Amino acid sequence: MYLWLWTKGGYSTNKARKRAEKMSHEQIRSIAIIRHGAIGDQVVLRPLLRELRELFPNASLTLSLIDSYQYGAPVDLVDRVHVVYKKRDGKKTSNWDRFKQIKALGEHDIIMDLCDSALSMWTVMFNKAKFKMGFPYRAYRKFLFNIVLQRSDLFLETENMLHFAYVFGARGKRPFDYAFPKYFKDTEHPYICYFFSASMESKCWPKDSFVSLISKMAEQYPNHSHVLMDGIGAHEKSDEMIVLLSKYSNVTQQTPLDLEHVLPFLGQSSMVIANDTGVRNMSISVNAPTLGIFNSTSLFRYWPRDTVHDIVFDKNGGNPSVEMVFEAAVKHLEWLESK
């Protein structure tokens, strides 16, 4: 193998390069991927797993998760799932228990740390992998790895994930292959989805702004249904918003859907308007057109630069106005419907 790695994108140690020269891709038998994150973080991992499967045909893929972040994990694309439980029966696990769980991951030819957390650091440290890969935000952690990647928040996160495969010579596919079924827009009963929540309150566009936007969209597009999608948490319910929008017969409320049903629901929509959140990432993964609403979040990290996905943001980092989002939504929907 040859390590396609240069100083401007990352670096590898001499030992790693010499070891790679003596191995072929077919000799890699086991790869562990550490990913601790919510559903949006899990979805963007899928194209990397597809590339690894093709690049290393004889390798078994193990996905290492933590107990609190398993929903939506790409378990369908790996051979084994390893979970570290930070809590059992509502109580924190001991350091000794976590150490035993970490060791249960087993030894691998390649281990990829895709989260740079304290737990992932210990997992890498106690593993005897031939190639230890990571993109450490904290400079001192680079000493844990023999292949270090420089991660930029100005790149799409899916692309950053794929860099772990590019190092070994993967070509990369365009469009990205998320390994989900293909869905087509419902033209008989068109609908636009709105998701107003996010993992952090700081990422959320105000609910009253969403109400104003949906009012304008319901009037602008009377033949579309305008669907407010509820989340699981108590703060992710649209009951109060629906009351304020009750005069619009084409505005409806959608209770939370399980993963099996939410993907086709998003995939068949005319457009999804949402904050920086997992629902938007899921929409992107099934090629549903999206309009993302961003403030100070690293927008370039979550913005696929193709024409079916657009974003609205204030250049000074504040919340965009209702008028800005409305104009962008109309413009984007008109462009989509012209195709």
C-alpha positions in Angstrom: 0.0 0.0 0.0 1.0 3.6 -0.4 -0.1 6.3 2.0 -1.4 9.3 0.0 -0.6 11.8 2.7 1.2 15.1 2.6 2.0 17.7 5.2 -0.8 20.0 4.2 -3.5 17.4 4.7 -1.9 15.5 7.5 1.1 13.3 8.1 2.2 9.8 8.9 5.2 8.4 10.8 8.1 6.7 9.1 7.1 3.5 10.8 3.6 3.7 9.5 4.8 4.3 5.9 7.3 1.4 6.0 4.7 -0.9 7.5 2.2 0.1 4.7 4.9 -0.6 2.0 5.0 -4.2 3.2 1.3 -4.7 3.1 -1.5 -4.9 0.5 -5.0 -3.8 0.8 -6.1 -7.4 0.8 -4.0 -8.1 3.9 -6.0 -5.7 6.0 -8.4 -8.0 7.9 -9.9 -5.8 10.6 -10.8 -2.1 10.9 -12.4 -0.4 13.9 -14.2 2.9 13.6 -14.9 5.0 16.7 -17.8 7.3 16.4 -19.6 8.9 19.4 -22.3 11.3 18.2 -26.0 11.8 17.6 -27.8 10.7 14.4 -26.5 13.5 12.2 -22.9 12.5 13.1 -23.8 8.9 12.3 -25.4 9.6 9.0 -22.3 11.4 7.6 -20.2 8.4 8.4 -22.0 6.1 5.9 -20.1 7.0 2.7 -16.8 6.3 4.5 -18.0 2.8 5.5 -19.0 2.1 1.9 -15.5 3.2 0.7 -13.7 1.1 3.3 -15.8 -2.0 2.3 -14.7 -1.6 -1.3 -11.1 -0.6 -0.6 -10.4 -3.4 1.9 -12.4 -6.4 0.5 -11.2 -8.8 3.2 -11.6 -6.6 6.2 -14.2 -6.9 8.9 -15.6 -3.6 10.0 -16.3 -2.9 13.7 -18.2 0.3 14.7 -17.5 1.5 18.3 -20.3 3.5 19.9 -21.4 4.7 23.3 -24.7 3.8 25.0 -26.2 7.3 24.7 -25.6 7.6 20.9 -26.8 4.5 19.1 -30.0 5.8 17.3 -29.4 5.9 13.6 -25.9 4.4 13.8 -25.0 2.7 10.5 -25.0 -0.8 11.9 -26.3 -2.1 8.6 -22.9 -1.3 7.0 -20.6 -3.0 9.5 -19.9 -6.6 10.6 -19.8 -5.9 14.4 -21.0 -3.2 16.8 -19.0 -2.5 20.0 -20.7 -0.3 22.7 -19.1 1.3 25.7 -21.7 1.9 28.4 -21.1 5.0 30.4 -24.2 4.2 32.5 -25.8 1.0 33.6 -29.2 0.9 35.4 -29.0 4.7 35.7 -25.6 4.6 37.5 -22.2 5.7 36.1 -19.9 2.8 35.2 -16.6 2.7 37.0 -13.2 3.4 35.3 -12.4 -0.3 35.6 -15.6 -1.3 34.0 -15.0 1.1 31.1 -11.5 -0.1 30.7 -12.8 -3.7 30.3 -15.3 -2.5 27.8 -12.6 -0.7 25.9 -10.5 -3.8 25.8 -13.5 -5.8 24.5 -13.1 -3.9 21.2 -10.3 -6.2 20.4 -7.2 -5.7 18.3 -7.4 -4.4 14.7 -5.2 -3.6 11.8 -6.6 -0.1 11.5 -8.3 1.9 14.2 -10.0 5.3 13.2 -10.9 7.8 15.9 -13.6 10.0 14.4 -14.6 11.9 17.5 -11.5 13.0 19.5 -13.1 12.6 22.9 -11.5 11.5 26.2 -13.1 8.1 25.8 -11.9 7.6 22.3 -8.4 8.7 23.3 -8.2 5.9 25.9 -9.7 3.4 23.4 -6.9 4.2 20.9 -4.2 4.2 23.5 -5.1 0.7 24.7 -5.3 -0.8 21.2 -2.4 -2.4 19.4 -3.5 -1.5 15.9 -0.9 -1.3 13.1 -2.4 2.0 11.9 -3.9 4.4 14.4 -5.7 7.3 12.7 -7.3 10.5 14.0 -7.9 14.2 13.5 -7.1 15.5 17.0 -8.4 19.0 17.8 -6.2 19.0 20.8 -2.6 19.1 19.6 -1.1 16.8 22.3 -3.4 14.0 21.2 -1.6 13.7 17.8 1.0 11.6 19.6 -1.5 8.8 20.0 -1.6 8.3 16.2 0.8 7.2 13.5 -1.5 8.7 10.8 -2.8 12.2 11.6 -5.3 14.1 9.5 -5.9 17.8 9.6 -9.5 18.5 9.9 -11.0 21.8 8.6 -14.4 23.2 9.5 -14.4 24.8 6.0 -14.9 21.3 4.5 -18.1 19.3 4.4 -18.0 16.8 7.3 -18.8 13.9 5.0 -15.7 14.8 3.0 -13.6 15.0 6.2 -14.7 11.5 7.0 -13.7 10.2 3.6 -10.2 11.5 4.0 -9.6 8.5 6.2 -10.1 6.3 3.1 -8.3 8.7 0.7 -5.1 8.2 2.7 -5.1 4.5 1.5 -6.0 5.4 -2.2 -9.8 5.4 -2.3 -11.1 7.3 -5.3 -14.3 8.5 -3.6 -17.7 8.6 -5.3 -19.8 11.6 -6.4 -22.5 11.9 -5.5 -21.8 10.5 -2.0 -23.1 7.0 -1.5 -25.1 6.8 1.7 -26.4 3.3 0.9 -30.1 4.3 1.4 -32.9 3.5 -1.0 -33.8 6.1 -3.6 -36.9 8.1 -3.0 -38.8 10.4 -5.3 -40.8 13.5 -4.7 -44.5 13.1 -4.1 -45.9 15.1 -6.9 -49.6 14.1 -6.3 -49.6 15.5 -2.8 -46.6 17.7 -2.5 -45.4 18.8 1.0 -42.7 20.8 2.6 -41.2 19.7 5.9 -40.1 22.0 8.7 -38.0 20.9 11.7 -37.5 23.7 14.2 -35.3 22.0 16.9 -31.6 21.1 17.1 -29.2 19.4 19.5 -28.3 22.7 21.1 -30.6 25.7 21.7 -27.9 28.0 20.3 -28.4 26.3 16.9 -32.2 27.0 16.9 -33.8 29.6 14.8 -36.6 31.2 17.1 -39.9 29.4 17.0 -41.8 32.6 16.4 -39.7 33.1 13.3 -40.6 29.6 12.1 -44.3 30.5 12.7 -44.0 33.6 10.6 -42.1 31.8 7.9 -44.7 29.0 7.7 -47.5 31.5 7.6 -45.9 33.1 4.5 -45.1 29.8 2.9 -48.6 28.5 3.4 -50.0 31.5 1.6 -47.4 31.4 -1.1 -47.9 27.6 -1.7 -51.5 26.8 -1.0 -51.3 23.5 -2.9 -48.5 22.2 -0.8 -49.0 20.8 2.7 -46.7 22.4 5.2 -45.6 19.8 7.8 -44.2 20.7 11.3 -42.2 17.7 12.3 -42.0 17.1 16.1 -39.0 15.7 17.8 -38.7 13.3 20.7 -38.0 15.8 23.4 -40.6 17.9 25.2 -39.0 21.1 23.8 -39.4 19.6 20.3 -43.2 19.7 20.2 -45.0 22.0 17.9 -48.4 22.1 19.7 -48.2 25.8 20.5 -47.1 26.6 17.0 -49.9 24.6 15.4 -52.4 26.7 17.4 -50.9 29.9 16.1 -51.1 28.5 12.6 -54.6 27.0 12.9 -56.2 29.3 10.3 -54.1 27.6 7.6 -55.8 24.3 6.5 -52.6 23.2 4.7 -50.4 23.3 7.8 -50.2 20.0 9.7 -48.3 18.4 12.5 -46.3 15.2 12.3 -45.6 13.2 15.4 -42.1 11.6 15.6 -41.5 8.8 13.2 -39.1 5.9 13.6 -36.1 5.6 11.4 -37.7 3.2 9.0 -40.5 5.7 8.2 -38.8 9.0 8.6 -36.3 8.5 5.8 -38.9 7.9 3.1 -41.1 10.7 4.5 -38.2 13.1 4.1 -37.1 11.7 0.8 -40.5 12.2 -0.8 -40.8 15.8 0.3 -40.5 18.8 -2.0 -38.1 20.4 0.4 -36.9 20.3 4.1 -36.4 23.5 5.9 -34.5 23.0 9.2 -31.8 24.2 11.6 -28.4 22.5 11.7 -29.7 19.2 13.0 -29.8 15.5 12.4 -33.1 15.7 10.5 -31.4 17.9 7.9 -28.5 15.4 7.6 -30.9 12.6 7.1 -32.7 14.6 4.4 -29.4 15.1 2.7 -28.5 11.4 2.9 -31.7 10.5 1.0 -31.3 13.4 -1.5 -34.2 15.4 -0.3 -33.7 19.1 -1.2 -32.9 21.1 1.9 -32.7 24.7 3.1 -30.6 25.0 6.2 -31.0 27.9 8.6 -27.6 28.8 10.2 -26.3 31.4 12.6 -22.8 31.1 14.1 -22.5 27.3 13.5 -19.7 26.2 11.2 -22.0 26.3 8.1 -19.4 25.2 5.6 -19.0 22.0 7.5 -22.6 21.1 7.0 -23.3 22.5 3.5 -23.1 20.2 0.5 -22.2 22.4 -2.3 -24.6 21.0 -4.9 -27.7 22.7 -6.2 -30.4 20.7 -4.3 -29.1 22.0 -1.0 -29.0 25.7 0.0 -28.5 27.6 3.3 -29.5 30.9 4.7 -27.1 32.8 7.1 -26.3 36.2 8.3 -22.8 37.1 7.4 -22.2 38.6 10.8 -23.2 35.4 12.6 -26.6 36.4 13.8 -30.0 34.8 13.1 -31.2 35.5 9.5 -34.5 37.4 9.3 -37.8 35.8 8.4 -37.7 37.7 5.1 -34.3 36.3 4.2 -35.4 32.7 4.8 -38.7 33.2 3.0 -37.0 34.7 -0.1 -34.4 31.9 -0.1 -37.1 29.2 0.3 -39.2 30.6 -2.6 -36.1 31.0 -4.8 -34.9 27.5 -4.1 -38.3 25.9 -4.5 -38.9 27.7 -7.8 -35.5 26.4 -9.0 -36.2 22.9 -7.9 -39.6 22.9 -9.6 -38.1 24.2 -12.9 -36.0 21.0 -13.2 
